[in-house]
């Protein structure tokens, strides 16, 4: 990370850091859902959301 980024993150309140983490997780789930929709255009939305949940629960480390 750039030193300026580190400075900004250190200055953030814990609440702000938690808010950003939540936003990141939502964004990551949206990106995964879009990727699944492209890979499996025939899947209904319920299946896409099921696979997103499964992927985030058991994502490869």
SVG drawing of the C-alpha trace seen along z (x, -y; Angstrom):
<svg xmlns="http://www.w3.org/2000/svg" viewBox="-35 -10 40 35">
<polyline fill="none" stroke="black" stroke-width="0.4" points="0.0,0.0 1.0,-3.6 2.1,-5.4 -0.7,-7.9 -3.3,-5.1 -1.9,-3.7 -2.1,-7.2 -5.8,-7.5 -6.7,-4.1 -5.0,-4.7 -6.9,-7.9 -10.3,-6.2 -12.6,-5.4 -13.4,-1.7 -16.9,-2.4 -15.8,-3.8 -13.4,-0.8 -16.3,1.6 -18.6,-0.4 -15.9,-0.1 -15.5,3.6 -19.2,4.1 -19.3,2.2 -16.4,4.3 -18.2,7.5 -21.4,6.3 -19.4,5.3 -17.5,8.6 -20.8,10.5 -22.2,8.4 -19.2,9.1 -19.4,12.8 -23.1,12.8 -22.4,11.0 -19.7,13.5 -22.1,16.4 -24.8,14.8 -22.3,14.7 -21.1,18.2 -24.7,19.6 -27.2,17.4 -29.9,20.1 -29.8,20.1 -32.6,18.4 -31.7,15.5 -32.4,17.8 -29.7,20.2 -27.3,17.4 -27.8,16.1 -27.5,19.7 -24.2,20.1 -22.9,16.7 -23.8,17.7 -22.1,21.1 -19.0,19.5 -18.5,17.0 -19.1,19.6 -16.6,22.1 -14.3,19.9 -10.9,21.5 -8.3,20.0"/>
</svg>
